Structure formats: C-alpha cells, structure tokens
Amino acid sequence: MLPWLSLRQFWLAFSGYLLFSAVLFMTSSFTMLAWIVYLFFLLPFYGGLLILLLALTTRYRGRRLQVRLPFAIVTGIAQVFAIITSPGNCYGFTQGNQCYSLAQIWWGKIGEISFQNQPPHWTAIEQAFYPLIAIYLAMLVVVISTLRRSAAHP
C-alpha cells in the first residue's frame, strides 16, 4: 500500500514523476520519430494532466491522497514496455524505411546498419510502440481519476 500524501506532497511527487518520465523517454530513444511523438504528443498530454490535477486541487483541498498500487504498477509496466519498443535506430526513416526498435538494438545483435547491411525488422515489436504509448497515457489518467481521498480535515 502506498502512503497517504498531502495535496502539496502529491503535487511535488507527481510533477517530479512527469519530469523524470519525460527525461527518461527523451534520453532512451534519441531518434527523430521518437522525439516527434514525445514532443508533440507526450509532453502536451503531461501538460493536460497537470491542468486536470490543478482543477482537482480545489476539490481535494484539505484532504490526503493515495495512489492505488495496482494502477501504479500497471502504469510503470506500460511505461517500461513503451520505452523498450520505442524507435532506437531510424536509418533510412526519411526515405520511408521503418525504424528499428530499442529492443532490437539492445538484444538483436544487428551491428552497424547501413545501405548494405539492413537486418530484418522485428515488426511486431516496432508496431507495438504506438499502442503501448496510448496504454501508458490511459493508465496515467486512470491513476489520477482513481485517487483515494481521505475525509476532509477541518
């Protein structure tokens, strides 16, 4: 069970998590395609979550909040899988080639990718990136919307 947090503590913890998460996503996949997804989809979504949390702040004033552990665990797992399936090497992306996933870069022993050496793609893993990002973002919404609230303090 996760501890109860005051509204201020929750704000700091959640904002810190979003900042750490954004840095983790941006540094784990240093490719043009991944940065496009992160800059124009992930970061605005994080901003929307902070606005939602700001709107809920007036509603939860004087209460302590607690994150439900099962949802937090599923969110973390979805984030790890999204990072593993993120684009890791996009050689030839601007010419219409698919990007190699980070999993294939780490575990596939593909070597140097060039015009002469183009190993086969792990298509199922590469195509799982967008659904896993969507699942991760949906789980963040679930975590925020299912916060446990203590009784209001006078």
Phi and psi in radians as a Rosetta constraint file:
Dihedral C 1 N 2 CA 2 C 2 CIRCULARHARMONIC -1.390 0.35
Dihedral N 2 CA 2 C 2 N 3 CIRCULARHARMONIC 2.635 0.35
Dihedral C 2 N 3 CA 3 C 3 CIRCULARHARMONIC -1.266 0.35
Dihedral N 3 CA 3 C 3 N 4 CIRCULARHARMONIC 2.757 0.35
Dihedral C 3 N 4 CA 4 C 4 CIRCULARHARMONIC -1.293 0.35
Dihedral N 4 CA 4 C 4 N 5 CIRCULARHARMONIC 2.427 0.35
Dihedral C 4 N 5 CA 5 C 5 CIRCULARHARMONIC -2.164 0.35
Dihedral N 5 CA 5 C 5 N 6 CIRCULARHARMONIC 2.507 0.35
Dihedral C 5 N 6 CA 6 C 6 CIRCULARHARMONIC -1.192 0.35
Dihedral N 6 CA 6 C 6 N 7 CIRCULARHARMONIC 2.912 0.35
Dihedral C 6 N 7 CA 7 C 7 CIRCULARHARMONIC -1.052 0.35
Dihedral N 7 CA 7 C 7 N 8 CIRCULARHARMONIC -0.715 0.35
Dihedral C 7 N 8 CA 8 C 8 CIRCULARHARMONIC -1.140 0.35
Dihedral N 8 CA 8 C 8 N 9 CIRCULARHARMONIC -0.776 0.35
Dihedral C 8 N 9 CA 9 C 9 CIRCULARHARMONIC -1.086 0.35
Dihedral N 9 CA 9 C 9 N 10 CIRCULARHARMONIC -0.710 0.35
Dihedral C 9 N 10 CA 10 C 10 CIRCULARHARMONIC -1.136 0.35
Dihedral N 10 CA 10 C 10 N 11 CIRCULARHARMONIC -0.744 0.35
Dihedral C 10 N 11 CA 11 C 11 CIRCULARHARMONIC -1.006 0.35
Dihedral N 11 CA 11 C 11 N 12 CIRCULARHARMONIC -0.843 0.35
Dihedral C 11 N 12 CA 12 C 12 CIRCULARHARMONIC -1.107 0.35
Dihedral N 12 CA 12 C 12 N 13 CIRCULARHARMONIC -0.767 0.35
Dihedral C 12 N 13 CA 13 C 13 CIRCULARHARMONIC -1.147 0.35
Dihedral N 13 CA 13 C 13 N 14 CIRCULARHARMONIC -0.788 0.35
Dihedral C 13 N 14 CA 14 C 14 CIRCULARHARMONIC -1.226 0.35
Dihedral N 14 CA 14 C 14 N 15 CIRCULARHARMONIC -0.725 0.35
Dihedral C 14 N 15 CA 15 C 15 CIRCULARHARMONIC -1.111 0.35
Dihedral N 15 CA 15 C 15 N 16 CIRCULARHARMONIC -0.716 0.35
Dihedral C 15 N 16 CA 16 C 16 CIRCULARHARMONIC -1.096 0.35
Dihedral N 16 CA 16 C 16 N 17 CIRCULARHARMONIC -0.712 0.35
Dihedral C 16 N 17 CA 17 C 17 CIRCULARHARMONIC -1.093 0.35
Dihedral N 17 CA 17 C 17 N 18 CIRCULARHARMONIC -0.783 0.35
Dihedral C 17 N 18 CA 18 C 18 CIRCULARHARMONIC -1.113 0.35
Dihedral N 18 CA 18 C 18 N 19 CIRCULARHARMONIC -0.690 0.35
Dihedral C 18 N 19 CA 19 C 19 CIRCULARHARMONIC -1.141 0.35
Dihedral N 19 CA 19 C 19 N 20 CIRCULARHARMONIC -0.839 0.35
Dihedral C 19 N 20 CA 20 C 20 CIRCULARHARMONIC -1.044 0.35
Dihedral N 20 CA 20 C 20 N 21 CIRCULARHARMONIC -0.735 0.35
Dihedral C 20 N 21 CA 21 C 21 CIRCULARHARMONIC -1.118 0.35
Dihedral N 21 CA 21 C 21 N 22 CIRCULARHARMONIC -0.754 0.35
Dihedral C 21 N 22 CA 22 C 22 CIRCULARHARMONIC -1.090 0.35
Dihedral N 22 CA 22 C 22 N 23 CIRCULARHARMONIC -0.764 0.35
Dihedral C 22 N 23 CA 23 C 23 CIRCULARHARMONIC -1.116 0.35
Dihedral N 23 CA 23 C 23 N 24 CIRCULARHARMONIC -0.730 0.35
Dihedral C 23 N 24 CA 24 C 24 CIRCULARHARMONIC -1.085 0.35
Dihedral N 24 CA 24 C 24 N 25 CIRCULARHARMONIC -0.800 0.35
Dihedral C 24 N 25 CA 25 C 25 CIRCULARHARMONIC -1.089 0.35
Dihedral N 25 CA 25 C 25 N 26 CIRCULARHARMONIC -0.799 0.35
Dihedral C 25 N 26 CA 26 C 26 CIRCULARHARMONIC -1.180 0.35
Dihedral N 26 CA 26 C 26 N 27 CIRCULARHARMONIC -0.634 0.35
Dihedral C 26 N 27 CA 27 C 27 CIRCULARHARMONIC -1.476 0.35
Dihedral N 27 CA 27 C 27 N 28 CIRCULARHARMONIC -0.385 0.35
Dihedral C 27 N 28 CA 28 C 28 CIRCULARHARMONIC -1.322 0.35
Dihedral N 28 CA 28 C 28 N 29 CIRCULARHARMONIC -0.481 0.35
Dihedral C 28 N 29 CA 29 C 29 CIRCULARHARMONIC -2.331 0.35
Dihedral N 29 CA 29 C 29 N 30 CIRCULARHARMONIC 1.683 0.35
Dihedral C 29 N 30 CA 30 C 30 CIRCULARHARMONIC -1.637 0.35
Dihedral N 30 CA 30 C 30 N 31 CIRCULARHARMONIC 1.157 0.35
Dihedral C 30 N 31 CA 31 C 31 CIRCULARHARMONIC -2.286 0.35
Dihedral N 31 CA 31 C 31 N 32 CIRCULARHARMONIC 2.776 0.35
Dihedral C 31 N 32 CA 32 C 32 CIRCULARHARMONIC -1.074 0.35
Dihedral N 32 CA 32 C 32 N 33 CIRCULARHARMONIC -0.800 0.35
Dihedral C 32 N 33 CA 33 C 33 CIRCULARHARMONIC -1.105 0.35
Dihedral N 33 CA 33 C 33 N 34 CIRCULARHARMONIC -0.782 0.35
Dihedral C 33 N 34 CA 34 C 34 CIRCULARHARMONIC -1.118 0.35
Dihedral N 34 CA 34 C 34 N 35 CIRCULARHARMONIC -0.740 0.35
Dihedral C 34 N 35 CA 35 C 35 CIRCULARHARMONIC -1.159 0.35
Dihedral N 35 CA 35 C 35 N 36 CIRCULARHARMONIC -0.596 0.35
Dihedral C 35 N 36 CA 36 C 36 CIRCULARHARMONIC -1.081 0.35
Dihedral N 36 CA 36 C 36 N 37 CIRCULARHARMONIC -0.806 0.35
Dihedral C 36 N 37 CA 37 C 37 CIRCULARHARMONIC -1.100 0.35
Dihedral N 37 CA 37 C 37 N 38 CIRCULARHARMONIC -0.777 0.35
Dihedral C 37 N 38 CA 38 C 38 CIRCULARHARMONIC -1.232 0.35
Dihedral N 38 CA 38 C 38 N 39 CIRCULARHARMONIC -0.768 0.35
Dihedral C 38 N 39 CA 39 C 39 CIRCULARHARMONIC -1.254 0.35
Dihedral N 39 CA 39 C 39 N 40 CIRCULARHARMONIC -0.650 0.35
Dihedral C 39 N 40 CA 40 C 40 CIRCULARHARMONIC -1.820 0.35
Dihedral N 40 CA 40 C 40 N 41 CIRCULARHARMONIC -0.058 0.35
Dihedral C 40 N 41 CA 41 C 41 CIRCULARHARMONIC -2.220 0.35
Dihedral N 41 CA 41 C 41 N 42 CIRCULARHARMONIC -0.925 0.35
Dihedral C 41 N 42 CA 42 C 42 CIRCULARHARMONIC -1.230 0.35
Dihedral N 42 CA 42 C 42 N 43 CIRCULARHARMONIC -0.885 0.35
Dihedral C 42 N 43 CA 43 C 43 CIRCULARHARMONIC -1.113 0.35
Dihedral N 43 CA 43 C 43 N 44 CIRCULARHARMONIC -0.743 0.35
Dihedral C 43 N 44 CA 44 C 44 CIRCULARHARMONIC -1.107 0.35
Dihedral N 44 CA 44 C 44 N 45 CIRCULARHARMONIC -0.575 0.35
Dihedral C 44 N 45 CA 45 C 45 CIRCULARHARMONIC -1.156 0.35
Dihedral N 45 CA 45 C 45 N 46 CIRCULARHARMONIC -0.720 0.35
Dihedral C 45 N 46 CA 46 C 46 CIRCULARHARMONIC -1.044 0.35
Dihedral N 46 CA 46 C 46 N 47 CIRCULARHARMONIC -0.737 0.35
Dihedral C 46 N 47 CA 47 C 47 CIRCULARHARMONIC -1.067 0.35
Dihedral N 47 CA 47 C 47 N 48 CIRCULARHARMONIC -0.720 0.35
Dihedral C 47 N 48 CA 48 C 48 CIRCULARHARMONIC -1.096 0.35
Dihedral N 48 CA 48 C 48 N 49 CIRCULARHARMONIC -0.675 0.35
Dihedral C 48 N 49 CA 49 C 49 CIRCULARHARMONIC -1.119 0.35
Dihedral N 49 CA 49 C 49 N 50 CIRCULARHARMONIC -0.687 0.35
Dihedral C 49 N 50 CA 50 C 50 CIRCULARHARMONIC -1.161 0.35
Dihedral N 50 CA 50 C 50 N 51 CIRCULARHARMONIC -0.645 0.35
Dihedral C 50 N 51 CA 51 C 51 CIRCULARHARMONIC -1.152 0.35
Dihedral N 51 CA 51 C 51 N 52 CIRCULARHARMONIC -0.733 0.35
Dihedral C 51 N 52 CA 52 C 52 CIRCULARHARMONIC -1.058 0.35
Dihedral N 52 CA 52 C 52 N 53 CIRCULARHARMONIC -0.757 0.35
Dihedral C 52 N 53 CA 53 C 53 CIRCULARHARMONIC -1.146 0.35
Dihedral N 53 CA 53 C 53 N 54 CIRCULARHARMONIC -0.649 0.35
Dihedral C 53 N 54 CA 54 C 54 CIRCULARHARMONIC -1.099 0.35
Dihedral N 54 CA 54 C 54 N 55 CIRCULARHARMONIC -0.703 0.35
Dihedral C 54 N 55 CA 55 C 55 CIRCULARHARMONIC -1.139 0.35
Dihedral N 55 CA 55 C 55 N 56 CIRCULARHARMONIC -0.618 0.35
Dihedral C 55 N 56 CA 56 C 56 CIRCULARHARMONIC -1.352 0.35
Dihedral N 56 CA 56 C 56 N 57 CIRCULARHARMONIC -0.279 0.35
Dihedral C 56 N 57 CA 57 C 57 CIRCULARHARMONIC -1.037 0.35
Dihedral N 57 CA 57 C 57 N 58 CIRCULARHARMONIC -0.768 0.35
Dihedral C 57 N 58 CA 58 C 58 CIRCULARHARMONIC -1.146 0.35
Dihedral N 58 CA 58 C 58 N 59 CIRCULARHARMONIC -0.567 0.35
Dihedral C 58 N 59 CA 59 C 59 CIRCULARHARMONIC -1.255 0.35
Dihedral N 59 CA 59 C 59 N 60 CIRCULARHARMONIC -0.585 0.35
Dihedral C 59 N 60 CA 60 C 60 CIRCULARHARMONIC -1.748 0.35
Dihedral N 60 CA 60 C 60 N 61 CIRCULARHARMONIC 0.136 0.35
Dihedral C 60 N 61 CA 61 C 61 CIRCULARHARMONIC -1.001 0.35
Dihedral N 61 CA 61 C 61 N 62 CIRCULARHARMONIC 2.309 0.35
Dihedral C 61 N 62 CA 62 C 62 CIRCULARHARMONIC 1.473 0.35
Dihedral N 62 CA 62 C 62 N 63 CIRCULARHARMONIC 0.097 0.35
Dihedral C 62 N 63 CA 63 C 63 CIRCULARHARMONIC -2.002 0.35
Dihedral N 63 CA 63 C 63 N 64 CIRCULARHARMONIC 2.848 0.35
Dihedral C 63 N 64 CA 64 C 64 CIRCULARHARMONIC -1.848 0.35
Dihedral N 64 CA 64 C 64 N 65 CIRCULARHARMONIC 2.561 0.35
Dihedral C 64 N 65 CA 65 C 65 CIRCULARHARMONIC -2.033 0.35
Dihedral N 65 CA 65 C 65 N 66 CIRCULARHARMONIC 2.641 0.35
Dihedral C 65 N 66 CA 66 C 66 CIRCULARHARMONIC -2.471 0.35
Dihedral N 66 CA 66 C 66 N 67 CIRCULARHARMONIC 2.297 0.35
Dihedral C 66 N 67 CA 67 C 67 CIRCULARHARMONIC -1.448 0.35
Dihedral N 67 CA 67 C 67 N 68 CIRCULARHARMONIC 2.398 0.35
Dihedral C 67 N 68 CA 68 C 68 CIRCULARHARMONIC -1.322 0.35
Dihedral N 68 CA 68 C 68 N 69 CIRCULARHARMONIC 2.140 0.35
Dihedral C 68 N 69 CA 69 C 69 CIRCULARHARMONIC -1.024 0.35
Dihedral N 69 CA 69 C 69 N 70 CIRCULARHARMONIC -0.775 0.35
Dihedral C 69 N 70 CA 70 C 70 CIRCULARHARMONIC -1.038 0.35
Dihedral N 70 CA 70 C 70 N 71 CIRCULARHARMONIC -0.674 0.35
Dihedral C 70 N 71 CA 71 C 71 CIRCULARHARMONIC -1.218 0.35
Dihedral N 71 CA 71 C 71 N 72 CIRCULARHARMONIC -0.640 0.35
Dihedral C 71 N 72 CA 72 C 72 CIRCULARHARMONIC -1.133 0.35
Dihedral N 72 CA 72 C 72 N 73 CIRCULARHARMONIC -0.696 0.35
Dihedral C 72 N 73 CA 73 C 73 CIRCULARHARMONIC -1.149 0.35
Dihedral N 73 CA 73 C 73 N 74 CIRCULARHARMONIC -0.804 0.35
Dihedral C 73 N 74 CA 74 C 74 CIRCULARHARMONIC -1.095 0.35
Dihedral N 74 CA 74 C 74 N 75 CIRCULARHARMONIC -0.665 0.35
Dihedral C 74 N 75 CA 75 C 75 CIRCULARHARMONIC -1.101 0.35
Dihedral N 75 CA 75 C 75 N 76 CIRCULARHARMONIC -0.762 0.35
Dihedral C 75 N 76 CA 76 C 76 CIRCULARHARMONIC -1.115 0.35
Dihedral N 76 CA 76 C 76 N 77 CIRCULARHARMONIC -0.713 0.35
Dihedral C 76 N 77 CA 77 C 77 CIRCULARHARMONIC -1.133 0.35
Dihedral N 77 CA 77 C 77 N 78 CIRCULARHARMONIC -0.757 0.35
Dihedral C 77 N 78 CA 78 C 78 CIRCULARHARMONIC -1.090 0.35
Dihedral N 78 CA 78 C 78 N 79 CIRCULARHARMONIC -0.656 0.35
Dihedral C 78 N 79 CA 79 C 79 CIRCULARHARMONIC -1.157 0.35
Dihedral N 79 CA 79 C 79 N 80 CIRCULARHARMONIC -0.755 0.35
Dihedral C 79 N 80 CA 80 C 80 CIRCULARHARMONIC -1.077 0.35
Dihedral N 80 CA 80 C 80 N 81 CIRCULARHARMONIC -0.785 0.35
Dihedral C 80 N 81 CA 81 C 81 CIRCULARHARMONIC -1.140 0.35
Dihedral N 81 CA 81 C 81 N 82 CIRCULARHARMONIC -0.642 0.35
Dihedral C 81 N 82 CA 82 C 82 CIRCULARHARMONIC -1.124 0.35
Dihedral N 82 CA 82 C 82 N 83 CIRCULARHARMONIC -0.687 0.35
Dihedral C 82 N 83 CA 83 C 83 CIRCULARHARMONIC -1.180 0.35
Dihedral N 83 CA 83 C 83 N 84 CIRCULARHARMONIC -0.737 0.35
Dihedral C 83 N 84 CA 84 C 84 CIRCULARHARMONIC -1.124 0.35
Dihedral N 84 CA 84 C 84 N 85 CIRCULARHARMONIC -0.624 0.35
Dihedral C 84 N 85 CA 85 C 85 CIRCULARHARMONIC -1.575 0.35
Dihedral N 85 CA 85 C 85 N 86 CIRCULARHARMONIC -0.023 0.35
Dihedral C 85 N 86 CA 86 C 86 CIRCULARHARMONIC -1.154 0.35
Dihedral N 86 CA 86 C 86 N 87 CIRCULARHARMONIC 2.750 0.35
Dihedral C 86 N 87 CA 87 C 87 CIRCULARHARMONIC -1.097 0.35
Dihedral N 87 CA 87 C 87 N 88 CIRCULARHARMONIC 2.217 0.35
Dihedral C 87 N 88 CA 88 C 88 CIRCULARHARMONIC -1.889 0.35
Dihedral N 88 CA 88 C 88 N 89 CIRCULARHARMONIC -0.484 0.35
Dihedral C 88 N 89 CA 89 C 89 CIRCULARHARMONIC -2.603 0.35
Dihedral N 89 CA 89 C 89 N 90 CIRCULARHARMONIC 2.115 0.35
Dihedral C 89 N 90 CA 90 C 90 CIRCULARHARMONIC -2.003 0.35
Dihedral N 90 CA 90 C 90 N 91 CIRCULARHARMONIC 0.751 0.35
Dihedral C 90 N 91 CA 91 C 91 CIRCULARHARMONIC -1.050 0.35
Dihedral N 91 CA 91 C 91 N 92 CIRCULARHARMONIC 2.154 0.35
Dihedral C 91 N 92 CA 92 C 92 CIRCULARHARMONIC 1.419 0.35
Dihedral N 92 CA 92 C 92 N 93 CIRCULARHARMONIC 0.217 0.35
Dihedral C 92 N 93 CA 93 C 93 CIRCULARHARMONIC -1.075 0.35
Dihedral N 93 CA 93 C 93 N 94 CIRCULARHARMONIC -0.707 0.35
Dihedral C 93 N 94 CA 94 C 94 CIRCULARHARMONIC -1.227 0.35
Dihedral N 94 CA 94 C 94 N 95 CIRCULARHARMONIC -0.272 0.35
Dihedral C 94 N 95 CA 95 C 95 CIRCULARHARMONIC -1.659 0.35
Dihedral N 95 CA 95 C 95 N 96 CIRCULARHARMONIC 0.135 0.35
Dihedral C 95 N 96 CA 96 C 96 CIRCULARHARMONIC 1.723 0.35
Dihedral N 96 CA 96 C 96 N 97 CIRCULARHARMONIC 0.040 0.35
Dihedral C 96 N 97 CA 97 C 97 CIRCULARHARMONIC -1.315 0.35
Dihedral N 97 CA 97 C 97 N 98 CIRCULARHARMONIC 2.670 0.35
Dihedral C 97 N 98 CA 98 C 98 CIRCULARHARMONIC -1.303 0.35
Dihedral N 98 CA 98 C 98 N 99 CIRCULARHARMONIC 2.696 0.35
Dihedral C 98 N 99 CA 99 C 99 CIRCULARHARMONIC -1.512 0.35
Dihedral N 99 CA 99 C 99 N 100 CIRCULARHARMONIC 2.556 0.35
Dihedral C 99 N 100 CA 100 C 100 CIRCULARHARMONIC -1.396 0.35
Dihedral N 100 CA 100 C 100 N 101 CIRCULARHARMONIC 2.458 0.35
Dihedral C 100 N 101 CA 101 C 101 CIRCULARHARMONIC -1.328 0.35
Dihedral N 101 CA 101 C 101 N 102 CIRCULARHARMONIC 2.781 0.35
Dihedral C 101 N 102 CA 102 C 102 CIRCULARHARMONIC -1.082 0.35
Dihedral N 102 CA 102 C 102 N 103 CIRCULARHARMONIC -0.599 0.35
Dihedral C 102 N 103 CA 103 C 103 CIRCULARHARMONIC -1.070 0.35
Dihedral N 103 CA 103 C 103 N 104 CIRCULARHARMONIC -0.735 0.35
Dihedral C 103 N 104 CA 104 C 104 CIRCULARHARMONIC -1.223 0.35
Dihedral N 104 CA 104 C 104 N 105 CIRCULARHARMONIC -0.589 0.35
Dihedral C 104 N 105 CA 105 C 105 CIRCULARHARMONIC -1.147 0.35
Dihedral N 105 CA 105 C 105 N 106 CIRCULARHARMONIC -0.762 0.35
Dihedral C 105 N 106 CA 106 C 106 CIRCULARHARMONIC -1.268 0.35
Dihedral N 106 CA 106 C 106 N 107 CIRCULARHARMONIC -0.792 0.35
Dihedral C 106 N 107 CA 107 C 107 CIRCULARHARMONIC -1.982 0.35
Dihedral N 107 CA 107 C 107 N 108 CIRCULARHARMONIC -0.076 0.35
Dihedral C 107 N 108 CA 108 C 108 CIRCULARHARMONIC -1.589 0.35
Dihedral N 108 CA 108 C 108 N 109 CIRCULARHARMONIC -0.193 0.35
Dihedral C 108 N 109 CA 109 C 109 CIRCULARHARMONIC 0.883 0.35
Dihedral N 109 CA 109 C 109 N 110 CIRCULARHARMONIC 0.932 0.35
Dihedral C 109 N 110 CA 110 C 110 CIRCULARHARMONIC -1.514 0.35
Dihedral N 110 CA 110 C 110 N 111 CIRCULARHARMONIC -0.249 0.35
Dihedral C 110 N 111 CA 111 C 111 CIRCULARHARMONIC 1.231 0.35
Dihedral N 111 CA 111 C 111 N 112 CIRCULARHARMONIC -2.803 0.35
Dihedral C 111 N 112 CA 112 C 112 CIRCULARHARMONIC -1.295 0.35
Dihedral N 112 CA 112 C 112 N 113 CIRCULARHARMONIC 2.214 0.35
Dihedral C 112 N 113 CA 113 C 113 CIRCULARHARMONIC -1.650 0.35
Dihedral N 113 CA 113 C 113 N 114 CIRCULARHARMONIC 2.227 0.35
Dihedral C 113 N 114 CA 114 C 114 CIRCULARHARMONIC -2.565 0.35
Dihedral N 114 CA 114 C 114 N 115 CIRCULARHARMONIC -3.059 0.35
Dihedral C 114 N 115 CA 115 C 115 CIRCULARHARMONIC -1.085 0.35
Dihedral N 115 CA 115 C 115 N 116 CIRCULARHARMONIC -0.640 0.35
Dihedral C 115 N 116 CA 116 C 116 CIRCULARHARMONIC -1.431 0.35
Dihedral N 116 CA 116 C 116 N 117 CIRCULARHARMONIC -0.535 0.35
Dihedral C 116 N 117 CA 117 C 117 CIRCULARHARMONIC -1.981 0.35
Dihedral N 117 CA 117 C 117 N 118 CIRCULARHARMONIC 1.663 0.35
Dihedral C 117 N 118 CA 118 C 118 CIRCULARHARMONIC -2.169 0.35
Dihedral N 118 CA 118 C 118 N 119 CIRCULARHARMONIC 1.599 0.35
Dihedral C 118 N 119 CA 119 C 119 CIRCULARHARMONIC -1.124 0.35
Dihedral N 119 CA 119 C 119 N 120 CIRCULARHARMONIC 2.777 0.35
Dihedral C 119 N 120 CA 120 C 120 CIRCULARHARMONIC -1.117 0.35
Dihedral N 120 CA 120 C 120 N 121 CIRCULARHARMONIC 2.599 0.35
Dihedral C 120 N 121 CA 121 C 121 CIRCULARHARMONIC -1.472 0.35
Dihedral N 121 CA 121 C 121 N 122 CIRCULARHARMONIC 2.615 0.35
Dihedral C 121 N 122 CA 122 C 122 CIRCULARHARMONIC -1.591 0.35
Dihedral N 122 CA 122 C 122 N 123 CIRCULARHARMONIC 1.399 0.35
Dihedral C 122 N 123 CA 123 C 123 CIRCULARHARMONIC -1.043 0.35
Dihedral N 123 CA 123 C 123 N 124 CIRCULARHARMONIC -0.742 0.35
Dihedral C 123 N 124 CA 124 C 124 CIRCULARHARMONIC -1.079 0.35
Dihedral N 124 CA 124 C 124 N 125 CIRCULARHARMONIC -0.685 0.35
Dihedral C 124 N 125 CA 125 C 125 CIRCULARHARMONIC -1.279 0.35
Dihedral N 125 CA 125 C 125 N 126 CIRCULARHARMONIC -0.726 0.35
Dihedral C 125 N 126 CA 126 C 126 CIRCULARHARMONIC -1.103 0.35
Dihedral N 126 CA 126 C 126 N 127 CIRCULARHARMONIC -0.659 0.35
Dihedral C 126 N 127 CA 127 C 127 CIRCULARHARMONIC -1.406 0.35
Dihedral N 127 CA 127 C 127 N 128 CIRCULARHARMONIC -0.165 0.35
Dihedral C 127 N 128 CA 128 C 128 CIRCULARHARMONIC -1.430 0.35
Dihedral N 128 CA 128 C 128 N 129 CIRCULARHARMONIC -0.172 0.35
Dihedral C 128 N 129 CA 129 C 129 CIRCULARHARMONIC -1.042 0.35
Dihedral N 129 CA 129 C 129 N 130 CIRCULARHARMONIC -0.921 0.35
Dihedral C 129 N 130 CA 130 C 130 CIRCULARHARMONIC -1.129 0.35
Dihedral N 130 CA 130 C 130 N 131 CIRCULARHARMONIC -0.786 0.35
Dihedral C 130 N 131 CA 131 C 131 CIRCULARHARMONIC -1.094 0.35
Dihedral N 131 CA 131 C 131 N 132 CIRCULARHARMONIC -0.638 0.35
Dihedral C 131 N 132 CA 132 C 132 CIRCULARHARMONIC -1.219 0.35
Dihedral N 132 CA 132 C 132 N 133 CIRCULARHARMONIC -0.620 0.35
Dihedral C 132 N 133 CA 133 C 133 CIRCULARHARMONIC -1.100 0.35
Dihedral N 133 CA 133 C 133 N 134 CIRCULARHARMONIC -0.744 0.35
Dihedral C 133 N 134 CA 134 C 134 CIRCULARHARMONIC -1.118 0.35
Dihedral N 134 CA 134 C 134 N 135 CIRCULARHARMONIC -0.723 0.35
Dihedral C 134 N 135 CA 135 C 135 CIRCULARHARMONIC -1.127 0.35
Dihedral N 135 CA 135 C 135 N 136 CIRCULARHARMONIC -0.751 0.35
Dihedral C 135 N 136 CA 136 C 136 CIRCULARHARMONIC -1.044 0.35
Dihedral N 136 CA 136 C 136 N 137 CIRCULARHARMONIC -0.814 0.35
Dihedral C 136 N 137 CA 137 C 137 CIRCULARHARMONIC -1.165 0.35
Dihedral N 137 CA 137 C 137 N 138 CIRCULARHARMONIC -0.670 0.35
Dihedral C 137 N 138 CA 138 C 138 CIRCULARHARMONIC -1.106 0.35
Dihedral N 138 CA 138 C 138 N 139 CIRCULARHARMONIC -0.674 0.35
Dihedral C 138 N 139 CA 139 C 139 CIRCULARHARMONIC -1.198 0.35
Dihedral N 139 CA 139 C 139 N 140 CIRCULARHARMONIC -0.552 0.35
Dihedral C 139 N 140 CA 140 C 140 CIRCULARHARMONIC -1.095 0.35
Dihedral N 140 CA 140 C 140 N 141 CIRCULARHARMONIC -0.700 0.35
Dihedral C 140 N 141 CA 141 C 141 CIRCULARHARMONIC -1.127 0.35
Dihedral N 141 CA 141 C 141 N 142 CIRCULARHARMONIC -0.725 0.35
Dihedral C 141 N 142 CA 142 C 142 CIRCULARHARMONIC -1.086 0.35
Dihedral N 142 CA 142 C 142 N 143 CIRCULARHARMONIC -0.745 0.35
Dihedral C 142 N 143 CA 143 C 143 CIRCULARHARMONIC -1.043 0.35
Dihedral N 143 CA 143 C 143 N 144 CIRCULARHARMONIC -0.787 0.35
Dihedral C 143 N 144 CA 144 C 144 CIRCULARHARMONIC -1.189 0.35
Dihedral N 144 CA 144 C 144 N 145 CIRCULARHARMONIC -0.730 0.35
Dihedral C 144 N 145 CA 145 C 145 CIRCULARHARMONIC -1.337 0.35
Dihedral N 145 CA 145 C 145 N 146 CIRCULARHARMONIC -0.265 0.35
Dihedral C 145 N 146 CA 146 C 146 CIRCULARHARMONIC -1.935 0.35
Dihedral N 146 CA 146 C 146 N 147 CIRCULARHARMONIC 0.417 0.35
Dihedral C 146 N 147 CA 147 C 147 CIRCULARHARMONIC -1.058 0.35
Dihedral N 147 CA 147 C 147 N 148 CIRCULARHARMONIC 2.375 0.35
Dihedral C 147 N 148 CA 148 C 148 CIRCULARHARMONIC -1.385 0.35
Dihedral N 148 CA 148 C 148 N 149 CIRCULARHARMONIC 2.401 0.35
Dihedral C 148 N 149 CA 149 C 149 CIRCULARHARMONIC -2.080 0.35
Dihedral N 149 CA 149 C 149 N 150 CIRCULARHARMONIC 2.363 0.35
Dihedral C 149 N 150 CA 150 C 150 CIRCULARHARMONIC -1.398 0.35
Dihedral N 150 CA 150 C 150 N 151 CIRCULARHARMONIC 2.969 0.35
Dihedral C 150 N 151 CA 151 C 151 CIRCULARHARMONIC -1.141 0.35
Dihedral N 151 CA 151 C 151 N 152 CIRCULARHARMONIC 2.598 0.35
Dihedral C 151 N 152 CA 152 C 152 CIRCULARHARMONIC -1.141 0.35
Dihedral N 152 CA 152 C 152 N 153 CIRCULARHARMONIC 2.385 0.35
Dihedral C 152 N 153 CA 153 C 153 CIRCULARHARMONIC -1.555 0.35
Dihedral N 153 CA 153 C 153 N 154 CIRCULARHARMONIC 2.439 0.35
